[in-house]
């Protein structure tokens, strides 16, 4: 009896040990085992991952993705300079992938959690269930000691992500907050100082920094997971100068308790006007936004037929008919007492205090309003019924650019690949209510982001802030000219003609 | 640089040379294939050049090297030209065809950036890599390859499809700070100074300073620039009665009385061209006036002149004045404010009186009404989104009384002044400050004015404007 019990217990322990061993994954590099990871450990590292429909068994429809829990090989393996072969084995099968560019894809290859505590390897559309051993043929990256300049919102969260990457790979990476990365890069380069290896930029920084030879082009890093409009945001002289990281979109914000029911996503400008008219006398400013800025005017010009922000020759037209029509219409709303021109601070303060029912602001305002507990909703920009075209929100991308003079280009690239990978993008952008540049990260936020529909529609109809010095000149000139128009000191067409002359003069300098 | 033009001959020679080398050094066959396309590598250093196939062939024939390295777990043999032979083309000012490699300079250290056609770029310091460690190869295991760097270094320096080799010896004109000089006219002399000259001079000073805009926002920064008084005193002794006029790049003008420049109680006036360690961009720089010092002096925003291009010191001609404005609010505008108004809203009219014509410059008179037509709002005194001028009130009509210092008065109707650009408050006559008898300000109108307000008369020595509702 006692022996039977002991024997049973011993058999059970053996089985459990066998099961545990079977559930452990062995990672090898160039044929040599480097670590063994238990299923529990993998589970603790895993996060939500969206895999493309073709890779997902039984995905409902094209364009949709399956949401699973997984961890990328980029996070499990040491950083590599390059990798060219991956071999995977399960108890019953083995597969191998040979690809010269495998090193660039490690953050896109996942081990995903499968039933029974097993892990399935996903390589693009291919898979190997219950993986037990992976062997990567690769050269380990020797680079260390990188510097990364960060800016804009979410610096603390970004620093935490970089620290996580650095710790996981045993690297030293210094993250420095820089208020204006463009001017600091230029100043440091002029002074012969130490430049960063990786730097955050916005789209209109790209042409100048590229012309000065401070950035390296990143064609070789173009990933199908990153949205096309994001790459366009950093395209100058036929090359791409940064990996798109995240973006903000302009939205209509409304006070739920004042403005009434949420508008439909395909609503019209005329409907917005009618809603404002119905609020006249009930609220101080039915509509309020910054009418002095071209950044908020251009979407309306697009709605009235402006074909694109830049003209085909790369210049800016201020005196086109669509801009004039848009401005005429907005001034009519102002004259009717529906629209109150206001700069950001005044507008936000009216909105918060209930003096303004509808305002135009960027998605960056969402966390701010949520933090103060405001009852508000967001809607995508409406369509101009007369033209059938949408008032097209500006999409303001931030990107990760590699210094042309870096001694650690691959470490900088791996960090950029990590930061633009779907799980990191989903984590960072959801904490900041930004929009991720990664398509897979979009999928991850589909269910959890209550603004998803408005934000996706904004991306679909939005215009990218162009990476152009002409745009910067235009914006500055219009800032002065629009004030004269709004205060009645200049007539619309005369003002736009003057603006055009000044833009041309600026660009000719 | 000597260039071979017969490509086919050059390629054949190179193939022959490669075959010969290969035959000597390793028992492997040369494929005999020709490169798919002509190539060149841009070089930037003490001079600019490009390495073309024909010159590469010459270097190759004069001393090709072979290196066997392990890549992707496999040994491969590369043949090519030492990188140092190519860097020699741009590491000094010497001209070809036989460039001397400056080994001492290499060992002293400079940066080399290797750039691939796809944009990948890697930089290394020459101090950390032996001159002979890297080569630019075009053969790998007997087959043509696009030029790449390879050798006895970490593989990070092996750059395939090499497009350019850039060194830190190369001046980068795109990076150069814009050439900018500031002019000074003082004590009968005219001179100009570059920002570099001012920075290197004993006039250079750094300190903290602030300015507050008319809407109440205060900006504090660390500025660096040339001491204004010190600069002026290189040409003339400044007295309290003198004036210093700043002319901006966009035509804006502002005049300081000498007393203001001499007043150093709370800080030092400087012509600032650096802010927080970086050059100030064109707008609001390249030069702006600020006051700095340990006490963090705070000046009015309109006294911080932006984009200064020129300064003119005039001795003992600065006469302060003020213009009194009364109505729903009251203001007394000083000379600097009036001059600022002229700079921003400049209007020139041809005024005719008693058969004589003269050109008067000032600002449209209706703009002054913004100070007195509303009990709450006035120009530059609130959020910019609020209009300072009440056009509706002007259209409704009220009396505007212009009074001279001697008591002479002209009364006009606001409806005829509203948006009337042809009736001005003039500060200049024929481009000079108004003469004695008309100074400081005058009411004038264009002889071709579309609307000449009823009852208007020439008024000199304007002292006040009163709005009567």
Interface residues (C-beta under 8 A of the other chain):
Chain A: X30 X81 X82 X84 X137 X139 X142 X143 X183 X184 X186 X187 X189 X190 X192 X211 X212 X213 X214 X216 X217 X218 X219 X220 X239 X292 X340 X341 X342 X343 X345 X346 X402 X404 X405 X406 X407 X409 X410 X476 X483 X487 X488 X489
Chain B: X72 X73 X111 X113 X115 X116 X118 X119 X120 X121 X122 X123 X124 X125 X154 X155 X156 X166 X168 X172 X174 X175 X176 X177 X277 X278 X279 X281 X283 X383 X384 X385 X387 X388 X389 X391 X419
